[in-house]
Amino acid sequence: MAAIEREAEGGLTGAKLAIALAVAVIALGAPYLLYPVFLMKLLCFALFACAFNLLIGYVGLLSFGHAAFFGGAAYVTAHAAKVWGWPPELAILAGTAAAAALGLVMGFLAIRRQGIYFAMITLALSQMVFFVALQAPFTGGEDGIQSVPQDRMFGLLDLSDSLTFYYVVLAIFGLGFFIIWRIVHSPFGQILKAIRENEPRAISLGYRVDAYKLTAFVMSAALAGLAGGTKALVFQLASLTDIQWQMSGEVILMTLLGGIGTLVGPVVGAGLVVTLQNYLAESALPVTVVTGAIFVVVVLLFRRGIVGEVAHWLRRKG
């Protein structure tokens, strides 16, 4: 019986490896079939959704303020690249660090509450960041920071070439996704899951729950900032659209569509939403109505999200 179980696990691992290789080949060849800028936008939002899923899917904390990290990092990255003249890699690191610092402050104030109170506090703090971005002189107000330069990364990679920039964004997404995968499958990630399932029991076992939740919040904020800073360089723009509360709602929608608590689900959800926005923008159909209709269908038919429901079906078949 044990031998059969080991053989089944080996087959499952082999299947996962084959799927991962297939996805890698598709990702490497995608810019030759699709518009690279569209693919870069998809990867940025996929990383943003994965960062948000790290918090809600593995800690059980629903944040309505993740746009503050995404948009705040976009502003810092754009300002560092355009005004300070920093190279792209340092500008993105500055945006990521700023998002992590903001996440530390917001998380310290918010994690003392749970449920809807936590969500409302993050929304209120995010709106404060939005008004700072609207009024601060260095953000450009309603115009944002435009014409962000796309210089050479590490002095070698010319980001003005869309094909080169795509592979840079793909590498950034791969790094962020690997970090999230490593966090989830580490002892730290197991403690986060224990807190999500039964916080009072985790406290009774001696874990400092607030410290773990704050650490996860900062990690999620930093990864969201990495996505936002990269997007600012891709579109050469940091605007209020990236930091307003609708962006927080959008990333929640992406995660719910793909599947909360799954590693690949947010990527699928982000791909679906970004694709709909891109291709429906040129049609007469209202994007929000179509997206809302698809969301209702997914909620009714796929209670665990698209990837979550498929994974559940495969486990039942297995």
Disulfide bonds with the S-S distance in Angstrom:
none
